């Protein structure tokens, strides 16, 4: 069984501020508000969530090899 990592560092595409976050295990995050510039970001086209687009670690669903609604 694969070890699922739940911490990811999100980098804001606007101001480049980085923040470590704990990802939910059972849901994708479609919106994320940057704690620095307050911009609300959304996943890039083709990605299921903000962690897959802007995080250092893909979301738990992708780590498990599951399709999470892309």
KOLGU-4560 file (N, C-alpha, C; in nm, 3 decimals, padded with zeros to 5 digits):
<recs>
<n_xx: 00.084 n_yy: -00.119 n_zz: 00.000 ca_xx: 00.000 ca_yy: 00.000 ca_zz: 00.000 c_xx: 00.088 c_yy: 00.125 c_zz: 00.000 mol: A seq: 1 type: UNK>
<n_xx: 00.050 n_yy: 00.221 n_zz: -00.079 ca_xx: 00.125 ca_yy: 00.344 ca_zz: -00.095 c_xx: 00.105 c_yy: 00.437 c_zz: 00.025 mol: A seq: 2 type: UNK>
<n_xx: 00.211 n_yy: 00.503 n_zz: 00.066 ca_xx: 00.204 ca_yy: 00.599 ca_zz: 00.175 c_xx: 00.153 c_yy: 00.732 c_zz: 00.119 mol: A seq: 3 type: UNK>
<n_xx: 00.037 n_yy: 00.777 n_zz: 00.164 ca_xx: -00.024 ca_yy: 00.901 ca_zz: 00.112 c_xx: 00.026 c_yy: 01.019 c_zz: 00.194 mol: A seq: 4 type: UNK>
<n_xx: 00.078 n_yy: 01.118 n_zz: 00.124 ca_xx: 00.125 ca_yy: 01.241 ca_zz: 00.191 c_xx: 00.011 c_yy: 01.342 c_zz: 00.192 mol: A seq: 5 type: UNK>
<n_xx: -00.014 n_yy: 01.401 n_zz: 00.308 ca_xx: -00.126 ca_yy: 01.494 ca_zz: 00.322 c_xx: -00.083 c_yy: 01.641 c_zz: 00.328 mol: A seq: 6 type: UNK>
<n_xx: 00.045 n_yy: 01.668 n_zz: 00.339 ca_xx: 00.092 ca_yy: 01.806 ca_zz: 00.343 c_xx: 00.146 c_yy: 01.846 c_zz: 00.206 mol: A seq: 7 type: UNK>
<n_xx: 00.109 n_yy: 01.966 n_zz: 00.164 ca_xx: 00.155 ca_yy: 02.019 ca_zz: 00.036 c_xx: 00.177 c_yy: 02.169 c_zz: 00.052 mol: A seq: 8 type: UNK>
<n_xx: 00.275 n_yy: 02.221 n_zz: -00.016 ca_xx: 00.301 ca_yy: 02.365 ca_zz: -00.014 c_xx: 00.241 c_yy: 02.423 c_zz: -00.142 mol: A seq: 9 type: UNK>
<n_xx: 00.143 n_yy: 02.511 n_zz: -00.125 ca_xx: 00.079 ca_yy: 02.578 ca_zz: -00.239 c_xx: 00.153 c_yy: 02.708 c_zz: -00.267 mol: A seq: 10 type: UNK>
<n_xx: 00.184 n_yy: 02.732 n_zz: -00.394 ca_xx: 00.246 ca_yy: 02.856 ca_zz: -00.437 c_xx: 00.143 c_yy: 02.936 c_zz: -00.515 mol: A seq: 11 type: UNK>
<n_xx: 00.113 n_yy: 03.055 n_zz: -00.468 ca_xx: 00.016 ca_yy: 03.142 ca_zz: -00.536 c_xx: 00.073 c_yy: 03.184 c_zz: -00.671 mol: A seq: 12 type: UNK>
<n_xx: -00.003 n_yy: 03.164 n_zz: -00.779 ca_xx: 00.047 ca_yy: 03.203 ca_zz: -00.911 c_xx: 00.051 c_yy: 03.354 c_zz: -00.933 mol: A seq: 13 type: UNK>
<n_xx: -00.012 n_yy: 03.430 n_zz: -00.843 ca_xx: -00.016 ca_yy: 03.576 ca_zz: -00.857 c_xx: 00.101 c_yy: 03.642 c_zz: -00.785 mol: A seq: 14 type: UNK>
<n_xx: 00.114 n_yy: 03.614 n_zz: -00.654 ca_xx: 00.218 ca_yy: 03.682 ca_zz: -00.574 c_xx: 00.334 c_yy: 03.590 c_zz: -00.536 mol: A seq: 15 type: UNK>
<n_xx: 00.323 n_yy: 03.460 n_zz: -00.569 ca_xx: 00.427 ca_yy: 03.360 ca_zz: -00.544 c_xx: 00.450 c_yy: 03.329 c_zz: -00.396 mol: A seq: 16 type: UNK>
<n_xx: 00.356 n_yy: 03.370 n_zz: -00.311 ca_xx: 00.362 ca_yy: 03.337 ca_zz: -00.168 c_xx: 00.340 c_yy: 03.187 c_zz: -00.153 mol: A seq: 17 type: UNK>
<n_xx: 00.414 n_yy: 03.125 n_zz: -00.060 ca_xx: 00.400 ca_yy: 02.982 ca_zz: -00.038 c_xx: 00.344 c_yy: 02.955 c_zz: 00.101 mol: A seq: 18 type: UNK>
<n_xx: 00.254 n_yy: 02.859 n_zz: 00.108 ca_xx: 00.189 ca_yy: 02.824 ca_zz: 00.234 c_xx: 00.173 c_yy: 02.672 c_zz: 00.240 mol: A seq: 19 type: UNK>
<n_xx: 00.219 n_yy: 02.612 n_zz: 00.350 ca_xx: 00.197 ca_yy: 02.468 ca_zz: 00.368 c_xx: 00.055 c_yy: 02.444 c_zz: 00.418 mol: A seq: 20 type: UNK>
<n_xx: -00.012 n_yy: 02.349 n_zz: 00.356 ca_xx: -00.150 ca_yy: 02.317 ca_zz: 00.391 c_xx: -00.164 c_yy: 02.166 c_zz: 00.408 mol: A seq: 21 type: UNK>
<n_xx: -00.263 n_yy: 02.126 n_zz: 00.486 ca_xx: -00.299 ca_yy: 01.985 ca_zz: 00.498 c_xx: -00.417 c_yy: 01.960 c_zz: 00.406 mol: A seq: 22 type: UNK>
<n_xx: -00.401 n_yy: 01.864 n_zz: 00.316 ca_xx: -00.504 ca_yy: 01.836 ca_zz: 00.217 c_xx: -00.612 c_yy: 01.745 c_zz: 00.276 mol: A seq: 23 type: UNK>
<n_xx: -00.737 n_yy: 01.766 n_zz: 00.236 ca_xx: -00.843 ca_yy: 01.674 ca_zz: 00.277 c_xx: -00.823 c_yy: 01.540 c_zz: 00.208 mol: A seq: 24 type: UNK>
<n_xx: -00.855 n_yy: 01.432 n_zz: 00.277 ca_xx: -00.836 ca_yy: 01.298 ca_zz: 00.220 c_xx: -00.950 c_yy: 01.254 c_zz: 00.131 mol: A seq: 25 type: UNK>
<n_xx: -01.067 n_yy: 01.317 n_zz: 00.147 ca_xx: -01.185 ca_yy: 01.266 ca_zz: 00.079 c_xx: -01.253 c_yy: 01.368 c_zz: -00.014 mol: A seq: 26 type: UNK>
<n_xx: -01.184 n_yy: 01.475 n_zz: -00.048 ca_xx: -01.245 ca_yy: 01.576 ca_zz: -00.135 c_xx: -01.137 c_yy: 01.655 c_zz: -00.206 mol: A seq: 27 type: UNK>
<n_xx: -01.171 n_yy: 01.706 n_zz: -00.323 ca_xx: -01.080 ca_yy: 01.794 ca_zz: -00.396 c_xx: -01.111 c_yy: 01.939 c_zz: -00.360 mol: A seq: 28 type: UNK>
<n_xx: -01.010 n_yy: 02.022 n_zz: -00.363 ca_xx: -01.027 ca_yy: 02.166 ca_zz: -00.334 c_xx: -01.025 c_yy: 02.241 c_zz: -00.467 mol: A seq: 29 type: UNK>
<n_xx: -01.140 n_yy: 02.295 n_zz: -00.504 ca_xx: -01.152 ca_yy: 02.367 ca_zz: -00.631 c_xx: -01.116 c_yy: 02.514 c_zz: -00.619 mol: A seq: 30 type: UNK>
<n_xx: -01.118 n_yy: 02.566 n_zz: -00.496 ca_xx: -01.085 ca_yy: 02.707 ca_zz: -00.471 c_xx: -00.989 c_yy: 02.715 c_zz: -00.354 mol: A seq: 31 type: UNK>
<n_xx: -00.898 n_yy: 02.811 n_zz: -00.361 ca_xx: -00.804 ca_yy: 02.835 ca_zz: -00.252 c_xx: -00.776 c_yy: 02.984 c_zz: -00.246 mol: A seq: 32 type: UNK>
<n_xx: -00.789 n_yy: 03.043 n_zz: -00.129 ca_xx: -00.760 ca_yy: 03.186 ca_zz: -00.113 c_xx: -00.619 c_yy: 03.202 c_zz: -00.059 mol: A seq: 33 type: UNK>
<n_xx: -00.536 n_yy: 03.273 n_zz: -00.133 ca_xx: -00.399 ca_yy: 03.301 ca_zz: -00.090 c_xx: -00.403 c_yy: 03.383 c_zz: 00.039 mol: A seq: 34 type: UNK>
<n_xx: -00.327 n_yy: 03.338 n_zz: 00.138 ca_xx: -00.327 ca_yy: 03.409 ca_zz: 00.266 c_xx: -00.251 c_yy: 03.541 c_zz: 00.259 mol: A seq: 35 type: UNK>
<n_xx: -00.172 n_yy: 03.560 n_zz: 00.154 ca_xx: -00.095 ca_yy: 03.683 ca_zz: 00.139 c_xx: -00.170 c_yy: 03.789 c_zz: 00.059 mol: A seq: 36 type: UNK>
<n_xx: -00.208 n_yy: 03.758 n_zz: -00.065 ca_xx: -00.271 ca_yy: 03.859 ca_zz: -00.152 c_xx: -00.423 c_yy: 03.846 c_zz: -00.162 mol: A seq: 37 type: UNK>
<n_xx: -00.478 n_yy: 03.742 n_zz: -00.101 ca_xx: -00.624 ca_yy: 03.718 ca_zz: -00.096 c_xx: -00.685 c_yy: 03.682 c_zz: -00.231 mol: A seq: 38 type: UNK>
<n_xx: -00.604 n_yy: 03.652 n_zz: -00.331 ca_xx: -00.655 ca_yy: 03.606 ca_zz: -00.459 c_xx: -00.712 c_yy: 03.466 c_zz: -00.442 mol: A seq: 39 type: UNK>
<n_xx: -00.829 n_yy: 03.442 n_zz: -00.499 ca_xx: -00.888 ca_yy: 03.309 ca_zz: -00.498 c_xx: -00.844 c_yy: 03.239 c_zz: -00.626 mol: A seq: 40 type: UNK>
<n_xx: -00.770 n_yy: 03.129 n_zz: -00.610 ca_xx: -00.721 ca_yy: 03.057 ca_zz: -00.727 c_xx: -00.805 c_yy: 02.931 c_zz: -00.751 mol: A seq: 41 type: UNK>
<n_xx: -00.805 n_yy: 02.887 n_zz: -00.875 ca_xx: -00.875 ca_yy: 02.767 ca_zz: -00.917 c_xx: -00.775 c_yy: 02.677 c_zz: -00.990 mol: A seq: 42 type: UNK>
<n_xx: -00.804 n_yy: 02.548 n_zz: -00.999 ca_xx: -00.710 ca_yy: 02.458 ca_zz: -01.068 c_xx: -00.692 c_yy: 02.496 c_zz: -01.215 mol: A seq: 43 type: UNK>
<n_xx: -00.576 n_yy: 02.463 n_zz: -01.268 ca_xx: -00.552 ca_yy: 02.479 ca_zz: -01.411 c_xx: -00.639 c_yy: 02.379 c_zz: -01.487 mol: A seq: 44 type: UNK>
<n_xx: -00.669 n_yy: 02.409 n_zz: -01.611 ca_xx: -00.750 ca_yy: 02.320 ca_zz: -01.694 c_xx: -00.683 c_yy: 02.182 c_zz: -01.699 mol: A seq: 45 type: UNK>
<n_xx: -00.763 n_yy: 02.080 n_zz: -01.674 ca_xx: -00.713 ca_yy: 01.943 ca_zz: -01.677 c_xx: -00.672 c_yy: 01.890 c_zz: -01.541 mol: A seq: 46 type: UNK>
<n_xx: -00.660 n_yy: 01.978 n_zz: -01.442 ca_xx: -00.626 ca_yy: 01.935 ca_zz: -01.306 c_xx: -00.753 c_yy: 01.929 c_zz: -01.222 mol: A seq: 47 type: UNK>
<n_xx: -00.754 n_yy: 01.838 n_zz: -01.126 ca_xx: -00.876 ca_yy: 01.818 ca_zz: -01.045 c_xx: -00.887 c_yy: 01.916 c_zz: -00.929 mol: A seq: 48 type: UNK>
<n_xx: -00.774 n_yy: 01.972 n_zz: -00.885 ca_xx: -00.781 ca_yy: 02.060 ca_zz: -00.768 c_xx: -00.660 c_yy: 02.154 c_zz: -00.764 mol: A seq: 49 type: UNK>
<n_xx: -00.663 n_yy: 02.248 n_zz: -00.671 ca_xx: -00.554 ca_yy: 02.345 ca_zz: -00.660 c_xx: -00.423 c_yy: 02.281 c_zz: -00.618 mol: A seq: 50 type: UNK>
<n_xx: -00.429 n_yy: 02.169 n_zz: -00.543 ca_xx: -00.305 ca_yy: 02.102 ca_zz: -00.503 c_xx: -00.235 c_yy: 02.039 c_zz: -00.623 mol: A seq: 51 type: UNK>
<n_xx: -00.312 n_yy: 01.986 n_zz: -00.717 ca_xx: -00.252 ca_yy: 01.928 ca_zz: -00.837 c_xx: -00.194 c_yy: 02.036 c_zz: -00.928 mol: A seq: 52 type: UNK>
<n_xx: -00.250 n_yy: 02.156 n_zz: -00.924 ca_xx: -00.200 ca_yy: 02.265 ca_zz: -01.008 c_xx: -00.087 c_yy: 02.344 c_zz: -00.943 mol: A seq: 53 type: UNK>
<n_xx: -00.098 n_yy: 02.373 n_zz: -00.814 ca_xx: -00.006 ca_yy: 02.468 ca_zz: -00.750 c_xx: 00.068 c_yy: 02.414 c_zz: -00.628 mol: A seq: 54 type: UNK>
<n_xx: 00.044 n_yy: 02.288 n_zz: -00.594 ca_xx: 00.107 ca_yy: 02.229 ca_zz: -00.476 c_xx: 00.232 c_yy: 02.151 c_zz: -00.507 mol: A seq: 55 type: UNK>
<n_xx: 00.311 n_yy: 02.125 n_zz: -00.403 ca_xx: 00.432 ca_yy: 02.045 ca_zz: -00.417 c_xx: 00.400 c_yy: 01.896 c_zz: -00.417 mol: A seq: 56 type: UNK>
<n_xx: 00.279 n_yy: 01.861 n_zz: -00.371 ca_xx: 00.234 ca_yy: 01.722 ca_zz: -00.366 c_xx: 00.095 c_yy: 01.716 c_zz: -00.428 mol: A seq: 57 type: UNK>
<n_xx: 00.072 n_yy: 01.620 n_zz: -00.515 ca_xx: -00.062 ca_yy: 01.601 ca_zz: -00.574 c_xx: -00.160 c_yy: 01.560 c_zz: -00.466 mol: A seq: 58 type: UNK>
<n_xx: -00.289 n_yy: 01.578 n_zz: -00.492 ca_xx: -00.394 ca_yy: 01.546 ca_zz: -00.394 c_xx: -00.395 c_yy: 01.395 c_zz: -00.364 mol: A seq: 59 type: UNK>
<n_xx: -00.452 n_yy: 01.357 n_zz: -00.249 ca_xx: -00.457 ca_yy: 01.215 ca_zz: -00.212 c_xx: -00.520 c_yy: 01.125 c_zz: -00.317 mol: A seq: 60 type: UNK>
<n_xx: -00.625 n_yy: 01.170 n_zz: -00.384 ca_xx: -00.688 ca_yy: 01.088 ca_zz: -00.488 c_xx: -00.590 c_yy: 01.057 c_zz: -00.600 mol: A seq: 61 type: UNK>
<n_xx: -00.517 n_yy: 01.155 n_zz: -00.645 ca_xx: -00.419 ca_yy: 01.133 ca_zz: -00.752 c_xx: -00.303 c_yy: 01.046 c_zz: -00.704 mol: A seq: 62 type: UNK>
<n_xx: -00.262 n_yy: 01.063 n_zz: -00.578 ca_xx: -00.156 ca_yy: 00.979 ca_zz: -00.523 c_xx: -00.199 c_yy: 00.833 c_zz: -00.520 mol: A seq: 63 type: UNK>
<n_xx: -00.328 n_yy: 00.809 n_zz: -00.498 ca_xx: -00.381 ca_yy: 00.672 ca_zz: -00.494 c_xx: -00.405 c_yy: 00.617 c_zz: -00.635 mol: A seq: 64 type: UNK>
<n_xx: -00.395 n_yy: 00.704 n_zz: -00.737 ca_xx: -00.421 ca_yy: 00.662 ca_zz: -00.873 c_xx: -00.568 c_yy: 00.659 c_zz: -00.907 mol: A seq: 65 type: UNK>
<n_xx: -00.648 n_yy: 00.731 n_zz: -00.831 ca_xx: -00.792 ca_yy: 00.735 ca_zz: -00.855 c_xx: -00.827 c_yy: 00.853 c_zz: -00.944 mol: A seq: 66 type: UNK>
<n_xx: -00.935 n_yy: 00.840 n_zz: -01.019 ca_xx: -00.987 ca_yy: 00.949 ca_zz: -01.098 c_xx: -01.073 c_yy: 01.035 c_zz: -01.005 mol: A seq: 67 type: UNK>
<n_xx: -01.041 n_yy: 01.161 n_zz: -00.995 ca_xx: -01.120 ca_yy: 01.243 ca_zz: -00.903 c_xx: -01.198 c_yy: 01.352 c_zz: -00.975 mol: A seq: 68 type: UNK>
<n_xx: -01.250 n_yy: 01.319 n_zz: -01.089 ca_xx: -01.344 ca_yy: 01.409 ca_zz: -01.156 c_xx: -01.287 c_yy: 01.505 c_zz: -01.256 mol: A seq: 69 type: UNK>
<n_xx: -01.172 n_yy: 01.479 n_zz: -01.312 ca_xx: -01.116 ca_yy: 01.570 ca_zz: -01.411 c_xx: -01.192 c_yy: 01.561 c_zz: -01.540 mol: A seq: 70 type: UNK>
</recs>
